[in-house]
Amino acid sequence: MVAVGAHAQPAFSWRTRVYWEDTDAGGVVYHAAYLRFMERARSEWMRACGLGQQALRERFGVVFVVRELDIDFDKPGRLDDELDATLCLARVRGASFDLAQTIVRAADTVTLARADVRIACVDAGHFTPARIPSDVAALIEQGTLQA
């Protein structure tokens, strides 16, 4: 994994808002909500790369799953905050790739959470490790460079 804090300029950013359902009773973002924000950013990034999850499964017979995640919570997000969920491709391997992700409050660019995420490629039918198809790896790398 890349070291938390070694986050480069984001290659992709997805804007969202904190809703009531994302918070605890005090209006502070509940820790698990950050994982949802990051997951949605990864899904939108894949879509921007031309790799919707459904198409990935149907065309290539693989899916991506979170294999490892290391997260730091730096500051609290609050109800109605606009957030930018960002990601940067750190490394592509044969059967996985690493991303650096952040959640930043849009109004003042304060970083709320940082995570290093390893995404594994698995066979869609058996959920056993699989190599990332070369066409998919190329789309991931090109999508990151173009974002």
N, C-alpha and C positions, 0 to 999 in steps of 0.2 A: 504494500500500500504506500501511497505517497503520504508524506507527513502532513497532519492537520496543520493548517497555517501556511502551507506552501502552495497557496492558491494563486494561480496566474489570472490574467485578464479573462473574464468569462467569454466563452465562445457562443453561448446561447443564454438568453434571459427570457423568463416568462413572468408576466405580471399577474398577481392575484390580490384578493382582498381578504382580510380576516373577518369571518362571519361569527355570529354567536356560537354556532356549533363547534367552532375551532377553539373556544376559550373555556376556562374554568369559571367558577362562580364569581371570581374577581375581575373578569374581563381580560385576563392574561392568556396568551396562547398556550394551550396545553401541549406538553412536550411531544406527544405522538402526532400532533397536527403538522409539525415541521417535516415529519417523514412523508405525510401525504402531499405537502407542497412540493417536496423534492421529487416524489414519484411522478406527480403531474408534469413537472418541468422535464423530467427524463422522457416521458411519453410524448410530450409536445416536440421535444428536440428530435426524437426518433421520427416523428411524423414529418418534421421539417427536412430531415435527411432522406425522406422518401420511404421510410420503414415503419408504417403503422403496425401495431402489434398483431392485428388479425392477419394482415398481409404477410408478415414475417412467418407466422405459423403456416399459413396456407401455401405460400410460394416456396419456402425453404425448409419447412418441417422442423423449425427450431423456435424456441422462445428464450427470452432473456430473463434471468432471475437475479435478485440481490443475493450475493454470496457472502459479502462481508460489508460492514458499515461501521465507521468510527465517527462519532459526532460530538461536537462541543457546542454547548449552549452559552452564548456570550451575554446577550441582553434580552429582556422580555419584549415580545410583540404584544400589541393590545388590540382590542375590538376596533374594527373599522380601519386599521392601518392598511395601506397599500404596500405590498411586498413584491420584491423581485427575487424569484427563485432562479439562480444562475447555475451553470455548469461549465466545466472545462475538461476536455478529454486529456487525461494525463498519460495513458499508455494503452496500447492495444496488444494483446497476446493472442496465441492460437485459439484459446477457448474462453477468453475473458477480456474485459477491458476495465480500466480504472478511471473514475471521474472524481473531480474535486467540485463540490457543490456548496453554495452559500445561499442563505436567506438574508436579504438586505431590506431594511425599511426604506421605501422609495423617497419619502419626504426629506430625510436627512442623510441617506446612504449609510446609516449605522448597520453594521453586520450583527445579526441576531443569532445566527447559527451557522456552523461550518461542518461539512462532512466529507470524508473520503469514502467512496463507494466502489466496491468491486462487483461488476456485473458478470455473471457466468452465462454461457450459452449452453442450453440443454436441448436434447431431443424432445420434441413436443409430445410424442406419444409415450415415452418411457421415463422422461425426466432424468436421463443419464447425461453426463457431460458430453458435449459435442464441439467440434471445431466450428469457429465462426466461418460461415461460407465466405469465400474470397470476395464475391460481389457485395455482400453485406459489409464486410470490413472496409472495402473501398468507399461505400456510401457513408459509413460512419466517419471516416477520415475526411472525405470531401465535404460532408455536411458541416463538420466542425470548422474547416478552413473557410467555408463560405458564410457561416453564420455571423 
